[in-house]
């Protein structure tokens, strides 16, 4: 792990992390950071975010927060995986090339299976195929290369299941029919979520900073209403607010003006700072912890490690309903906000694995080569898969 970098003390901010690794390839412009939070339950798995961070400090803080969230997400989802995340610093519209992605693949390969990568903001399944030309530890690949394809499909499905559980807790029925749901961000995940909500009979209001995303949603679902900003959406009369863009969406200011009874969305790290979960509870707003409800995408790409089956992955993602219900039940029993209850459940599973020497031995014995993923570095699916 590196020490103080550009004003950020990585040891201090990443005190829980096992490893933080920096990669630099001047020939392609690659500047990347991989953060491995925990491998107590298995190898770290988490997407690669390609984003034009304002500073290296911002990138470091983001990758540390996101990787920690992945550990908790995998633990709560019942997966034998740890938590990791990667960021590539830059604008993917101008910097992303096959050469850069392959350089990044060589970098991930050098970690020898401690970290598996997948898609995230700014990266797609086709990018994973380029990375896989140099690396064995890649999931979220295209269907043509034996992968799960777009993981946003089951991310949205899982968020919908979590929202159903929240509706049951709030109103006694696991349905959004007749409710008004505000979705902030209708890109990869948000658009699929809108489809589930419309099919369930909800009224949907959306916003997005990217006009083409709004146009695509309204073209497919003419009944969807749009507003021109997140601030306007938050101030609307809503039953459910679904943040589906970047993190930090739930601030003190949002809590003060929010009319929604439920907050349940796909964005990672939605709470702007510790204590927001208590402010939500004080206002009578039920928060469905983000890493609990948005784990469908992780479940989807993790299924590739067994040889991908969409139906099997979808069935596992359906379990997010029961997991979310369990979080709400524990929160009520312990008289704590759901965010704290979810942390306790995840920490319990990670702690149990860390304390079990047989778990460590079994994990070390698991194959971490091409056979483990069912997809070779050349992109060919091995015989018999």
SULWO-V209090 format. One record per residue. PSI is psi in whole degrees, 0 to 359 (999 if undefined). OMEGA is omega in degrees with one decimal (999 if undefined). NEAR is the number of other C-alpha atoms within 8 Angstrom. Layout:
BEGIN
psi:PSI omega:OMEGA near:NEAR
psi:PSI omega:OMEGA near:NEAR
END
This chain:
BEGIN
psi:136 omega:-179.7 near:8
psi:161 omega:-179.6 near:8
psi:222 omega:-174.2 near:7
psi:129 omega:-176.2 near:9
psi:118 omega:175.6 near:9
psi:41 omega:176.9 near:6
psi:353 omega:179.2 near:6
psi:125 omega:176.7 near:9
psi:103 omega:-175.0 near:9
psi:324 omega:178.2 near:13
psi:323 omega:-179.4 near:10
psi:308 omega:-178.1 near:6
psi:326 omega:-178.2 near:9
psi:38 omega:-174.8 near:8
psi:336 omega:178.7 near:7
psi:347 omega:-171.1 near:5
psi:146 omega:177.4 near:12
psi:323 omega:-171.7 near:8
psi:138 omega:171.7 near:8
psi:124 omega:-173.0 near:11
psi:135 omega:179.5 near:9
psi:140 omega:178.2 near:8
psi:140 omega:179.7 near:10
psi:125 omega:176.9 near:8
psi:91 omega:-175.6 near:9
psi:329 omega:-177.0 near:6
psi:325 omega:-178.3 near:5
psi:351 omega:-177.3 near:9
psi:8 omega:-179.0 near:9
psi:125 omega:167.4 near:14
psi:111 omega:-172.8 near:11
psi:155 omega:176.4 near:12
psi:130 omega:172.2 near:14
psi:128 omega:176.3 near:12
psi:123 omega:176.0 near:14
psi:110 omega:-177.5 near:16
psi:309 omega:-176.5 near:16
psi:141 omega:170.8 near:13
psi:25 omega:-178.7 near:12
psi:323 omega:-178.0 near:10
psi:349 omega:-177.5 near:15
psi:185 omega:179.7 near:9
psi:147 omega:-179.6 near:12
psi:132 omega:176.7 near:16
psi:131 omega:177.8 near:15
psi:153 omega:-174.5 near:15
psi:169 omega:174.9 near:11
psi:119 omega:179.0 near:14
psi:124 omega:178.7 near:13
psi:108 omega:-168.5 near:14
psi:142 omega:-179.5 near:12
psi:74 omega:179.7 near:8
psi:144 omega:180.0 near:9
psi:332 omega:-179.3 near:5
psi:163 omega:174.7 near:6
psi:325 omega:177.0 near:9
psi:314 omega:-179.7 near:10
psi:319 omega:-179.8 near:9
psi:317 omega:-179.8 near:12
psi:313 omega:-178.8 near:11
psi:321 omega:-179.2 near:9
psi:313 omega:-176.1 near:8
psi:328 omega:176.8 near:14
psi:314 omega:179.3 near:14
psi:317 omega:-177.1 near:9
psi:320 omega:-177.9 near:12
psi:322 omega:175.5 near:16
psi:316 omega:178.3 near:13
psi:327 omega:179.5 near:12
psi:324 omega:176.5 near:15
psi:313 omega:-179.4 near:15
psi:322 omega:-179.6 near:13
psi:313 omega:-179.8 near:13
psi:319 omega:-179.4 near:15
psi:314 omega:-177.7 near:16
psi:332 omega:178.6 near:13
psi:355 omega:178.7 near:11
psi:20 omega:-178.6 near:6
psi:148 omega:176.4 near:9
psi:61 omega:-178.1 near:8
psi:152 omega:174.6 near:14
psi:191 omega:-175.8 near:17
psi:130 omega:175.3 near:20
psi:167 omega:177.3 near:20
psi:156 omega:176.8 near:18
psi:149 omega:172.3 near:15
psi:140 omega:169.9 near:13
psi:125 omega:-174.5 near:12
psi:121 omega:178.4 near:13
psi:170 omega:178.8 near:10
psi:114 omega:-177.8 near:10
psi:335 omega:-179.2 near:11
psi:334 omega:-177.5 near:5
psi:333 omega:-173.2 near:5
psi:333 omega:-173.5 near:8
psi:124 omega:176.1 near:9
psi:164 omega:176.0 near:7
psi:320 omega:-178.6 near:8
psi:318 omega:179.2 near:7
psi:316 omega:-178.6 near:11
psi:322 omega:178.7 near:12
psi:324 omega:175.1 near:13
psi:320 omega:176.8 near:13
psi:321 omega:177.3 near:12
psi:320 omega:178.2 near:14
psi:324 omega:177.8 near:11
psi:312 omega:178.7 near:9
psi:321 omega:179.0 near:13
psi:326 omega:-177.5 near:12
psi:345 omega:178.5 near:6
psi:357 omega:169.7 near:8
psi:39 omega:173.1 near:8
psi:2 omega:174.6 near:11
psi:337 omega:-179.3 near:9
psi:127 omega:172.0 near:14
psi:134 omega:-180.0 near:14
psi:167 omega:179.1 near:14
psi:190 omega:-177.7 near:15
psi:156 omega:172.5 near:14
psi:197 omega:178.5 near:10
psi:126 omega:176.8 near:8
psi:358 omega:176.9 near:9
psi:153 omega:-173.7 near:12
psi:171 omega:-177.5 near:9
psi:323 omega:178.5 near:13
psi:326 omega:175.9 near:8
psi:322 omega:178.8 near:10
psi:326 omega:177.7 near:16
psi:320 omega:176.8 near:12
psi:315 omega:179.4 near:12
psi:321 omega:-176.5 near:15
psi:347 omega:175.2 near:15
psi:342 omega:-179.8 near:11
psi:358 omega:-168.2 near:12
psi:138 omega:178.6 near:12
psi:347 omega:-168.9 near:13
psi:67 omega:-175.1 near:14
psi:133 omega:172.3 near:12
psi:179 omega:-178.7 near:15
psi:28 omega:-178.6 near:16
psi:171 omega:179.9 near:15
psi:156 omega:178.6 near:14
psi:324 omega:-179.6 near:8
psi:335 omega:179.2 near:5
psi:24 omega:174.8 near:11
psi:12 omega:-176.1 near:14
psi:184 omega:-177.0 near:14
psi:348 omega:-177.5 near:17
psi:211 omega:-174.1 near:9
psi:110 omega:-177.0 near:9
psi:349 omega:179.3 near:14
psi:340 omega:-180.0 near:10
psi:308 omega:-179.0 near:10
psi:341 omega:171.2 near:13
psi:311 omega:179.8 near:15
psi:319 omega:179.8 near:16
psi:318 omega:179.0 near:14
psi:319 omega:176.9 near:16
psi:319 omega:177.9 near:15
psi:319 omega:178.1 near:12
psi:319 omega:176.6 near:12
psi:323 omega:179.0 near:15
psi:323 omega:176.0 near:11
psi:318 omega:178.6 near:13
psi:322 omega:177.9 near:13
psi:320 omega:177.8 near:15
psi:321 omega:177.6 near:14
psi:317 omega:-179.8 near:11
psi:324 omega:-175.3 near:10
psi:321 omega:-171.1 near:9
psi:358 omega:176.4 near:6
psi:5 omega:177.8 near:7
psi:135 omega:-175.8 near:8
psi:59 omega:-179.5 near:9
psi:149 omega:176.2 near:8
psi:8 omega:-179.8 near:12
psi:130 omega:179.0 near:8
psi:357 omega:179.3 near:7
psi:154 omega:176.4 near:11
psi:122 omega:-176.9 near:13
psi:127 omega:176.2 near:13
psi:123 omega:-178.1 near:13
psi:116 omega:177.7 near:16
psi:106 omega:-177.1 near:15
psi:106 omega:-177.5 near:12
psi:45 omega:174.7 near:17
psi:235 omega:-175.7 near:8
psi:301 omega:-172.5 near:7
psi:315 omega:-175.0 near:13
psi:322 omega:-179.1 near:14
psi:318 omega:177.1 near:10
psi:323 omega:179.2 near:12
psi:318 omega:178.0 near:12
psi:318 omega:179.5 near:11
psi:313 omega:179.0 near:8
psi:319 omega:-177.2 near:10
psi:317 omega:178.3 near:13
psi:316 omega:-179.9 near:10
psi:333 omega:-179.8 near:7
psi:356 omega:176.2 near:9
psi:15 omega:179.0 near:10
psi:156 omega:167.3 near:13
psi:135 omega:-171.7 near:12
psi:133 omega:173.9 near:14
psi:134 omega:-174.7 near:13
psi:160 omega:170.6 near:15
psi:156 omega:177.6 near:15
psi:143 omega:179.5 near:14
psi:344 omega:-177.2 near:6
psi:107 omega:-174.0 near:6
psi:319 omega:178.8 near:7
psi:328 omega:177.6 near:6
psi:318 omega:176.4 near:10
psi:316 omega:-178.9 near:13
psi:320 omega:-179.5 near:8
psi:319 omega:-179.1 near:8
psi:314 omega:-178.2 near:12
psi:332 omega:175.8 near:11
psi:322 omega:-180.0 near:7
psi:325 omega:-177.8 near:6
psi:85 omega:-176.5 near:7
psi:338 omega:-178.5 near:8
psi:349 omega:-179.7 near:6
psi:134 omega:175.7 near:11
psi:151 omega:178.7 near:9
psi:150 omega:170.2 near:8
psi:160 omega:-168.7 near:10
psi:1 omega:178.9 near:8
psi:161 omega:175.9 near:9
psi:323 omega:178.9 near:10
psi:318 omega:178.7 near:6
psi:323 omega:179.5 near:9
psi:313 omega:-179.2 near:14
psi:325 omega:-178.7 near:13
psi:354 omega:-179.5 near:9
psi:164 omega:174.2 near:8
psi:106 omega:-176.4 near:7
psi:153 omega:168.5 near:13
psi:326 omega:-179.3 near:11
psi:135 omega:173.3 near:13
psi:126 omega:-176.7 near:15
psi:95 omega:175.0 near:12
psi:118 omega:-177.0 near:15
psi:23 omega:177.2 near:13
psi:230 omega:-179.0 near:9
psi:173 omega:-173.8 near:9
psi:177 omega:177.7 near:10
psi:20 omega:-174.2 near:10
psi:332 omega:-176.4 near:10
psi:96 omega:179.2 near:10
psi:172 omega:176.1 near:11
psi:321 omega:-179.5 near:8
psi:321 omega:178.1 near:6
psi:316 omega:-179.5 near:10
psi:322 omega:-177.3 near:12
psi:324 omega:-174.0 near:6
psi:350 omega:-174.0 near:8
psi:129 omega:177.4 near:9
psi:346 omega:-175.4 near:10
psi:147 omega:175.4 near:11
psi:336 omega:-175.9 near:11
psi:140 omega:167.2 near:14
psi:119 omega:-178.7 near:13
psi:109 omega:-177.4 near:17
psi:181 omega:-173.2 near:14
psi:344 omega:-176.6 near:16
psi:147 omega:174.7 near:12
psi:151 omega:174.2 near:11
psi:56 omega:-174.5 near:12
psi:327 omega:-176.6 near:12
psi:122 omega:-172.3 near:12
psi:331 omega:179.0 near:11
psi:160 omega:176.8 near:7
psi:137 omega:-178.6 near:6
psi:338 omega:178.9 near:6
psi:327 omega:179.7 near:13
psi:326 omega:178.4 near:12
psi:323 omega:177.4 near:8
psi:321 omega:176.7 near:10
psi:313 omega:-178.1 near:12
psi:321 omega:-179.8 near:11
psi:331 omega:178.7 near:7
psi:3 omega:178.9 near:7
psi:23 omega:179.5 near:7
psi:125 omega:-178.8 near:11
psi:118 omega:-179.6 near:12
psi:122 omega:174.3 near:13
psi:110 omega:-173.2 near:16
psi:131 omega:-171.7 near:10
psi:312 omega:-175.3 near:13
psi:346 omega:173.6 near:12
psi:310 omega:-172.7 near:15
psi:338 omega:-176.2 near:19
psi:20 omega:-176.4 near:15
psi:0 omega:-178.7 near:15
psi:323 omega:178.8 near:16
psi:320 omega:176.1 near:13
psi:317 omega:177.2 near:11
psi:320 omega:-178.4 near:14
psi:310 omega:-177.4 near:16
psi:330 omega:177.6 near:14
psi:330 omega:-179.8 near:10
psi:337 omega:177.0 near:13
psi:332 omega:-177.3 near:15
psi:346 omega:176.7 near:11
psi:1 omega:-171.3 near:9
psi:106 omega:-161.2 near:10
psi:133 omega:171.0 near:11
psi:114 omega:-177.7 near:9
psi:318 omega:-178.1 near:8
psi:321 omega:177.2 near:6
psi:316 omega:179.4 near:8
psi:320 omega:180.0 near:12
psi:320 omega:178.6 near:10
psi:319 omega:178.1 near:8
psi:321 omega:178.7 near:9
psi:333 omega:176.4 near:14
psi:334 omega:179.9 near:10
psi:349 omega:177.8 near:8
psi:330 omega:176.3 near:16
psi:308 omega:-178.4 near:12
psi:322 omega:179.1 near:8
psi:317 omega:179.0 near:11
psi:319 omega:176.9 near:14
psi:317 omega:178.8 near:11
psi:320 omega:177.9 near:8
psi:315 omega:179.8 near:12
psi:321 omega:179.6 near:11
psi:316 omega:178.9 near:8
psi:320 omega:178.8 near:10
psi:317 omega:179.7 near:13
psi:318 omega:-178.3 near:9
psi:320 omega:-178.2 near:6
psi:355 omega:-178.8 near:7
psi:50 omega:176.5 near:6
psi:161 omega:175.0 near:8
psi:153 omega:179.6 near:12
psi:327 omega:179.5 near:15
psi:321 omega:178.8 near:10
psi:321 omega:178.3 near:9
psi:319 omega:179.0 near:14
psi:317 omega:177.4 near:12
psi:318 omega:-178.5 near:9
psi:318 omega:179.2 near:8
psi:315 omega:-179.5 near:10
psi:315 omega:-179.1 near:12
psi:326 omega:178.0 near:10
psi:316 omega:-178.5 near:8
psi:318 omega:177.9 near:10
psi:318 omega:-180.0 near:11
psi:320 omega:178.6 near:8
psi:320 omega:179.8 near:8
psi:319 omega:-178.9 near:11
psi:330 omega:-176.8 near:11
psi:355 omega:-175.5 near:6
psi:105 omega:-177.5 near:8
psi:328 omega:179.2 near:7
psi:325 omega:177.3 near:6
psi:319 omega:-179.9 near:10
psi:317 omega:-179.5 near:11
psi:315 omega:180.0 near:8
psi:320 omega:-179.4 near:8
psi:319 omega:-179.3 near:9
psi:332 omega:-177.9 near:6
psi:348 omega:-178.2 near:6
psi:142 omega:177.0 near:6
psi:141 omega:180.0 near:6
psi:22 omega:-177.9 near:8
psi:198 omega:-176.2 near:9
psi:325 omega:-178.6 near:11
psi:334 omega:-178.9 near:10
psi:329 omega:-177.5 near:9
psi:343 omega:-178.1 near:14
psi:5 omega:-179.8 near:14
psi:128 omega:-178.7 near:14
psi:168 omega:-178.5 near:12
psi:336 omega:178.1 near:11
psi:349 omega:179.4 near:6
psi:357 omega:-179.5 near:11
psi:142 omega:175.8 near:9
psi:124 omega:-178.6 near:10
psi:152 omega:179.1 near:9
psi:143 omega:177.9 near:4
psi:355 omega:-179.4 near:3
psi:999 omega:999 near:6
END
